[in-house]
């Protein structure tokens, strides 16, 4: 009896010791004297403008790295600062940067309203929220949404750039979406129909559907999170090897209220999917949802490691074995909107440290980060005088 009692006590002590070990924070990723603002200031000092001199409004850029060049795609216009899906004069441009000397080489127009291609003429409407990815040894694919809210269903197209000749193919192509009902053109209606079958209650809209997150690779498959901004819809998708069709893996729309949009998704070391989303109402702090398989998601909620967030695009990437979580803070500098942006780092997605704190009256909004050969590059929206600060796209090296 005495022996058994001693064994039980020993077991309890081991359990307590294990519990304490599990709650201990992971080793710090940053030096004890690390200054996140100083680090961010150094990054901003090295940024270069990559939109053309004629551009007055620019936003929502994305980039791809191929060899010693960066390809930065963005929505721009030559009339006024800021952006709006209802402005048909917004077009999509592609900037090419030489990484060896971080010099802008060229700016090319991808597509604009009513432009005629060999196989189709675009209707009136903004060419909005573009994305870019290398899809073959010599092929760079540029996606954009053509939309005219309240007039028609928006449609996502793509156009390919031949990297050998640096010329665009003469055709454009309609991106597809595969749902539980079949394969459709990538438009808001089939996305909404599929979500409604699973209980989504919000009303359908005819515009606002975009490829949104970075393209990410897991187990040999490419994933991307998409959203309908106007309809507050989100979904995790795979993209096929031909890069012309998205397949819905799972919807994660939260509880219906608050309205969630503009997600970024990653997978944690234990295989759990974690999504961070922009929140459009309430305190507007960021919302997190989780999934074991990418199909069924938790209703979710806020996390303790992100507080005082603002309604703006988040980022959630993994570079060189470390997670980078980027989010806009509601705090402002000189009352400028989106003038504070944080980047926190972690090895497990649970314990986070502040690596960068961007503070600027030029704003630091809607960044994209891409790693290549151990270096991380970025593009971001900034401006000087317009209240939106959506005037140009800047490019540079994060680290």
Rosetta blueprint (number, residue, H / E / L):
1 X L
2 X H
3 X H
4 X H
5 X H
6 X H
7 X H
8 X H
9 X H
10 X H
11 X H
12 X H
13 X H
14 X H
15 X H
16 X H
17 X H
18 X H
19 X H
20 X H
21 X H
22 X H
23 X H
24 X L
25 X L
26 X L
27 X L
28 X L
29 X L
30 X L
31 X L
32 X L
33 X L
34 X L
35 X L
36 X H
37 X H
38 X H
39 X H
40 X H
41 X H
42 X H
43 X H
44 X H
45 X H
46 X L
47 X L
48 X E
49 X E
50 X L
51 X L
52 X L
53 X L
54 X L
55 X L
56 X L
57 X E
58 X E
59 X E
60 X E
61 X E
62 X E
63 X E
64 X E
65 X E
66 X E
67 X L
68 X L
69 X E
70 X E
71 X E
72 X E
73 X E
74 X E
75 X E
76 X E
77 X E
78 X L
79 X L
80 X L
81 X L
82 X L
83 X L
84 X L
85 X L
86 X L
87 X L
88 X L
89 X L
90 X L
91 X E
92 X E
93 X E
94 X E
95 X E
96 X E
97 X E
98 X E
99 X L
100 X L
101 X L
102 X L
103 X E
104 X E
105 X E
106 X E
107 X E
108 X E
109 X E
110 X E
111 X E
112 X L
113 X L
114 X L
115 X L
116 X E
117 X L
118 X L
119 X L
120 X L
121 X E
122 X L
123 X L
124 X L
125 X L
126 X E
127 X E
128 X E
129 X E
130 X E
131 X E
132 X E
133 X E
134 X E
135 X E
136 X E
137 X L
138 X L
139 X E
140 X E
141 X E
142 X E
143 X E
144 X E
145 X E
146 X E
147 X E
148 X L
149 X L
150 X L
151 X L
152 X L
153 X L
154 X L
155 X E
156 X E
157 X E
158 X E
159 X E
160 X E
161 X E
162 X E
163 X L
164 X L
165 X L
166 X L
167 X E
168 X E
169 X L
170 X L
171 X L
172 X L
173 X E
174 X E
175 X L
176 X E
177 X E
178 X E
179 X E
180 X L
181 X L
182 X E
183 X E
184 X E
185 X E
186 X L
187 X L
188 X H
189 X H
190 X H
191 X H
192 X H
193 X H
194 X H
195 X H
196 X H
197 X H
198 X L
199 X L
200 X L
201 X L
202 X L
203 X L
204 X L
205 X L
206 X L
207 X L
208 X L
209 X E
210 X E
211 X E
212 X L
213 X L
214 X L
215 X L
216 X E
217 X E
218 X E
219 X L
220 X L
221 X E
222 X E
223 X E
224 X E
225 X E
226 X E
227 X E
228 X E
229 X L
230 X L
231 X L
232 X L
233 X E
234 X E
235 X E
236 X E
237 X E
238 X E
239 X E
240 X L
241 X L
242 X L
243 X L
244 X L
245 X E
246 X E
247 X E
248 X E
249 X E
250 X E
251 X E
252 X L
253 X L
254 X L
255 X L
256 X L
257 X L
258 X L
259 X L
260 X E
261 X E
262 X E
263 X E
264 X E
265 X E
266 X E
267 X E
268 X L
269 X L
270 X L
271 X L
272 X L
273 X E
274 X E
275 X E
276 X E
277 X E
278 X E
279 X E
280 X L
281 X L
282 X L
283 X L
284 X L
285 X L
286 X L
287 X E
288 X E
289 X E
290 X E
291 X E
292 X L
293 X L
294 X L
295 X L
296 X L
297 X E
298 X L
299 X L
300 X L
301 X E
302 X L
303 X L
304 X L
305 X L
306 X L
307 X L
308 X L
309 X E
310 X L
311 X L
312 X L
313 X L
314 X L
315 X E
316 X E
317 X E
318 X E
319 X E
320 X L
321 X L
322 X E
323 X E
324 X E
325 X E
326 X E
327 X E
328 X E
329 X E
330 X L
331 X L
332 X L
333 X E
334 X L
335 X L
336 X E
337 X L
338 X L
339 X L
340 X E
341 X E
342 X E
343 X E
344 X E
345 X E
346 X E
347 X L
348 X L
349 X L
350 X L
351 X L
352 X L
353 X E
354 X E
355 X E
356 X E
357 X E
358 X E
359 X E
360 X L
361 X L
362 X L
363 X L
364 X L
365 X E
366 X E
367 X E
368 X E
369 X E
370 X E
371 X E
372 X E
373 X L
374 X L
375 X E
376 X E
377 X E
378 X E
379 X E
380 X E
381 X E
382 X E
383 X L
384 X L
385 X L
386 X L
387 X L
388 X L
389 X L
390 X L
391 X L
392 X E
393 X E
394 X E
395 X E
396 X E
397 X E
398 X L
399 X L
